[in-house]
C-alpha cells in the first residue's frame, strides 16, 4: 500500500489536507486493477453557498497514469463534499474511490488536487507503481484497511463481494481501536 499525505503551501487560510491509499487487486477473466482511496478533511477546504441555502466543497482531481511517455489512463473530475447547513460543522472526511484496470507493468501515477473554491495552487504528487499479477499463480491482493463494513443494499463504488467496504485512508491506528478491519483477496 502506498500512502501520500497532501499538504500544500502553509501560507493559506485553510490548507487542503487529503490522504491517498492505493491497493492492487486481480479480477479473474479481467486482469489486474488499481483501487485508489482518497479522503479529504472537510475542515481544511472552503465551502461555497448553494442555491438551496446549504454549503458544499468541491475538489478538482486529476489522475494521470503513464508508462514511459504514453498516457495509459487519464481522468479529471470534481469530488463534492456532502452538503452542510453550517460551515462550522465540517469536522468530517469525505471519500472518493476509483477502480482503474491496468495490465502488468511499471507506471508513473500522478495525482493533482485543487480546492475549487480558493485561488490556491493545485498540489501534485507523483509515485512509481508496479503491477505484476499472473493468472495461473496463486497470489494475494494488497490489503485494504477498513473503517467499517456492512452488507451492501445496492452496488456502489464502495461495494465489493456483496459488502459495502468503507476504506480507512490513513496509516494511524488509535489506541482505543480494538479491532483491525481489512479486506484482501
C-alpha positions in Angstrom: 0.0 0.0 0.0 1.2 3.5 -0.8 0.4 6.4 1.4 0.6 10.1 0.4 -0.2 13.0 2.7 -1.1 16.0 0.7 -0.5 19.4 2.2 0.1 22.5 0.0 1.7 25.7 1.0 1.4 26.9 4.6 0.5 30.5 3.7 -3.2 29.9 3.1 -6.0 30.4 5.5 -7.1 26.8 5.1 -4.6 24.1 4.0 -6.2 21.4 1.9 -5.4 18.1 3.6 -6.1 14.8 1.9 -4.8 11.3 2.2 -4.4 8.8 -0.6 -4.0 5.0 -0.4 -3.7 2.6 -3.3 -4.3 -1.2 -3.4 -3.8 -3.7 -6.3 -6.3 -6.4 -7.0 -6.8 -9.1 -9.7 -10.2 -9.9 -11.2 -10.3 -13.4 -12.9 -11.1 -13.0 -16.6 -10.5 -9.3 -16.4 -6.9 -8.8 -15.1 -5.3 -6.6 -12.6 -6.7 -3.3 -11.4 -5.7 -0.5 -9.1 -8.1 0.9 -6.4 -7.4 4.4 -5.1 -8.9 5.7 -1.9 -8.8 9.5 -1.3 -10.0 11.1 1.9 -10.3 14.8 2.2 -10.6 16.6 5.6 -13.7 18.7 5.5 -12.4 21.3 7.9 -9.4 22.0 5.5 -11.5 23.0 2.4 -13.6 26.0 1.5 -17.4 25.5 1.4 -19.4 27.6 -1.1 -23.1 28.5 -0.8 -25.6 26.6 -2.9 -28.9 27.8 -4.3 -30.8 25.6 -1.7 -29.2 27.6 1.2 -26.7 24.8 2.1 -22.9 24.8 1.6 -20.6 22.4 -0.3 -16.9 21.9 -1.0 -15.6 21.0 -4.5 -12.2 19.4 -5.1 -10.8 19.1 -8.6 -9.0 15.8 -9.0 -6.8 14.8 -11.9 -5.2 11.3 -12.3 -2.7 10.5 -14.9 -1.1 7.1 -15.2 1.7 6.8 -17.8 4.1 4.2 -19.0 7.3 5.6 -20.5 5.9 8.6 -22.5 2.5 7.1 -23.2 -0.6 8.0 -21.1 -2.4 4.8 -20.2 -5.1 6.3 -18.1 -6.4 9.9 -17.5 -9.4 11.2 -15.6 -10.3 14.7 -14.3 -13.4 15.1 -12.2 -14.9 17.0 -9.2 -15.2 15.4 -5.8 -18.1 17.1 -4.0 -18.4 17.1 -0.2 -21.8 16.3 1.4 -24.0 19.4 1.7 -23.9 21.1 5.1 -26.2 23.6 6.8 -23.4 25.2 8.8 -19.8 25.7 7.7 -18.7 25.5 11.3 -19.7 21.8 11.3 -17.2 20.4 8.8 -15.2 18.1 11.1 -15.7 15.1 8.8 -13.8 13.5 6.0 -15.3 12.8 2.6 -14.2 9.9 0.4 -13.5 9.0 -3.2 -12.7 5.6 -4.6 -11.7 4.7 -8.1 -11.1 1.3 -9.8 -8.6 1.5 -12.7 -7.9 -1.6 -14.8 -4.2 -1.8 -15.7 -2.1 -4.6 -17.3 1.1 -5.8 -15.7 3.9 -3.2 -16.0 5.7 -0.3 -14.4 3.8 3.0 -14.3 4.1 6.6 -13.1 1.0 7.6 -11.1 0.4 11.4 -10.9 -2.4 12.9 -8.7 -3.3 16.6 -8.7 -5.9 18.1 -6.4 -7.2 21.6 -6.0 -9.8 23.2 -3.8 -12.0 24.8 -6.5 -13.4 27.4 -4.0 -10.0 29.0 -3.4 -7.3 30.6 -5.5 -4.6 28.3 -4.0 -2.3 26.5 -6.4 -3.0 22.8 -7.1 -1.0 20.2 -5.3 0.6 17.3 -7.3 2.3 14.1 -6.2 4.0 11.5 -8.4 4.6 7.9 -7.4 6.0 4.9 -9.1 3.6 1.9 -9.5 4.5 -1.7 -10.4 1.9 -4.3 -11.2 2.9 -8.0 -11.5 -0.1 -10.4 -11.3 -0.1 -13.7 -13.2 -3.4 -15.6 -13.9 -2.0 -19.1 -13.2 -0.1 -18.3 -10.0 -1.8 -18.2 -6.6 -1.4 -14.7 -5.1 -2.8 -12.3 -2.5 -4.0 -8.8 -3.4 -2.9 -5.8 -1.4 -4.6 -5.3 2.0 -7.3 -2.6 2.1 -7.8 -1.4 5.7 -11.4 -0.7 6.6 -13.2 1.9 8.7 -16.3 -0.3 8.6 -18.2 -2.9 6.5 -21.8 -3.9 6.1 -23.9 -5.9 3.7 -24.4 -3.9 0.5 -28.0 -2.9 -0.2 -27.0 -2.0 -3.7 -24.0 -1.9 -5.9 -21.9 1.3 -5.3 -18.3 2.4 -5.7 -17.5 1.1 -2.2 -19.2 -2.3 -2.6 -17.3 -5.5 -3.3 -18.3 -9.1 -2.9 -21.8 -8.2 -1.6 -20.4 -5.8 1.1 -20.1 -2.1 1.5 -16.4 -1.6 2.4 -15.6 1.9 3.8 -11.8 2.3 3.5 -9.7 3.6 6.3 -7.5 6.1 4.5 -4.6 6.6 6.8 -1.8 4.6 8.5 -2.6 5.6 12.1 -4.5 3.2 14.4 -5.5 4.9 17.6 -5.1 3.1 21.0 -8.9 2.9 21.5 -9.4 0.9 18.3 -9.5 -2.7 19.5 -10.2 -4.3 16.1 -8.3 -4.1 12.8 -10.6 -4.4 9.9 -9.3 -5.2 6.5 -10.1 -6.8 3.1 -7.9 -8.9 0.9 -8.4 -11.4 -1.9 
